[in-house]
Amino acid sequence: MGYGPHRFLWKAYGSLILYQRSGFLRGGQGFDKGRPRCGAETETVLHALKDCPTSKAVLSTGGWSRSFISKNYDHCSDWLEDLMRVLDKRAMADLMTTLWNCWNNRNNFIFRGKEEEAKQIWERASNLSKEFRICNMTNEPLLSQNAVVKKWKKPPKGFIKINFDASVCDDRIGFGTIIRDEEGFVLGGGGGFKEGRVSVEEAACMAFEESINVAQRLNFKENVLFETDHVGLVNRLNNLVNDVTVIGARIMKCTVALNSFKSASLIWTERACNNVAHLICKKMCREARNCLFEMDYPSEIHTAVICDVT
């Protein structure tokens, strides 16, 4: 039985993270090392959905920019996570419908020897997206439309919370940190940028390192909670025993640095709850600058800070 775009999104972003990084999808079951469709040496999920000439042609036909297609990533999950940071829900839904059709086209070629032109694939995806919207407008939604507004949560009494985030641009990353007490009062923060291309995962690790540096420079040594919306970073910290990668070693250094605090831990939160740190890192990336502040935080984040505590 096949599956639709939404289930495909979960498979591409969820289970494929595990399979791809374990090597399962680098020429393992379900993939052909020879890549008879385009002649590449090996096939990964990222190649099949983004870098294969057919998929590139479909995305180009759909109007996606060249920078969107040509930017390099190590993993499919990094690409999807990067896109989720910049695309709205409608654009992301359209993209996943397109990628689902690219994936089906790839499978039809591998298993049935049939392949369509890029224009046909794009037109089918476009029509499917339109049908979804019509269906949503003419039928009662299965889920309530009264979405709960989520925002930053105050830390427990006696703790301070340090939120951090990273933003990946074409050739630069920005990172931002905001430190608040149990009442939501801003105690300090900072941000900065670094030139060069890195993966989303490496950028998150760098942001974690910088957030620890900011807290130490501002002389915070009490009970702290570091908070991020990057679930991969939190999972890697919780499984360091089995992580022998370069990024794993960097995260290990971060855990050693956490010993400078009375107590410290890293927790995950949703993107909507990490908005202030996100605004800071976007500003640093856009302006290519560094900053360190105490209670006199930048005016650009004032509205977001107030919204978090009201």
HELIX and SHEET records of a PDB file:
HELIX    1   1 PRO A    5  TRP A   10  1                                   6    
HELIX    2   2 LYS A   11  SER A   15  3                                   5    
HELIX    3   3 LEU A   16  SER A   22  1                                   7    
HELIX    4   4 VAL A   45  LEU A   46  1                                   2    
HELIX    5   5 HIS A   47  ASP A   51  3                                   5    
HELIX    6   6 PRO A   53  THR A   61  1                                   9    
HELIX    7   7 ARG A   66  SER A   70  1                                   5    
HELIX    8   8 CYS A   76  VAL A   86  1                                  11    
HELIX    9   9 LYS A   89  ARG A  112  1                                  24    
HELIX   10  10 ALA A  118  THR A  138  1                                  21    
HELIX   11  11 VAL A  200  ARG A  217  1                                  18    
HELIX   12  12 VAL A  231  ASN A  238  1                                   8    
HELIX   13  13 LEU A  240  ASN A  242  5                                   3    
HELIX   14  14 VAL A  246  ALA A  257  1                                  12    
HELIX   15  15 LEU A  258  SER A  260  5                                   3    
HELIX   16  16 ARG A  271  ASN A  274  5                                   4    
HELIX   17  17 ASN A  275  GLU A  287  1                                  13    
HELIX   18  18 SER A  299  ILE A  301  5                                   3    
HELIX   19  19 HIS A  302  VAL A  309  1                                   8    
SHEET    1   A 6 SER A 263  TRP A 268  0                                        
SHEET    2   A 6 ASN A 223  THR A 228  1                                        
SHEET    3   A 6 PHE A 159  VAL A 168  1                                        
SHEET    4   A 6 ARG A 172  ARG A 180 -1                                        
SHEET    5   A 6 VAL A 186  GLU A 195 -1                                        
SHEET    6   A 6 CYS A 291  PHE A 293 -1                                        
END                                                                             
